[in-house]
Amino acid sequence: MKPLHQQYVVVMRHDDRIDNFESLWVSTAARPWDPPLIQEGQVRAFCTCRKIRTQVGFPIHCTFLN
């Protein structure tokens, strides 16, 4: 019997957050629980997503960022 519906989930994790590189950032941050990526992390995330998009073999319909 052929499946009625297939769903794929791709998970990507990173550690290029500013609080891992600048220890004093958290003491002056407006949202210390939500550190942004450093510039290199943004570039790496963009390149990884572009690579995922071209290699997964199925369309990506939804993304979730946290």
N, C-alpha and C positions, 0 to 999 in steps of 0.2 A: 504494500500500500504506500503510495506516495505521500510525503508529509504535506499538510495543508499550508504550513507557514514555517519559514526559517528566519531566525534572527541571530545576528552576530553582534558581539560586544567587543570593542577594542579598548583596552585600558592603557593609559600612559601616565607614568609617574615621573616627577622631576625633583631635584634637590637644589636647583640653582636659585633659591630664594635669597632675598637680600639679608634676611636675618642669619643665614649661614655664613655670610661673608663680612657683615658689618655688625658686630655685637652691640654697638650703641644704638642701632636703628630702633630697636624696640622701645627704648626709653623716651623717644621723641615722636613715635608713630601715633597717628590719629586712630588707626585700626591695627593694633599690635598682633591681633589674632589672624590677620589676613595679609601676610607679607607678599609683596610683588616679586616677580622674577627679576634678576639682574639682566642687563642687556644681552649678555652672552646666553643666558637661559631662554630669553625670548627668541633669539635667533635659532638656537638648538630646537626649541619646541616647534617653531615654524617649519624648519627643515624636516623634522621627524614627521610632522603631520602631512607635509607634501609627499614624503616618501610613502607613508601609509596609504594615502589617497591613490597613488599610482600603482601600488602593489597588492592591495587587498583583493581585488577581483570582484568587488560588489559595490554598489552605490552607497554613499554615506548620506543618510537622510536627517540625522539628528546628532547634535553634540551636546555635551554637558560639561561645564567647567565648574570647578570648586576650588 
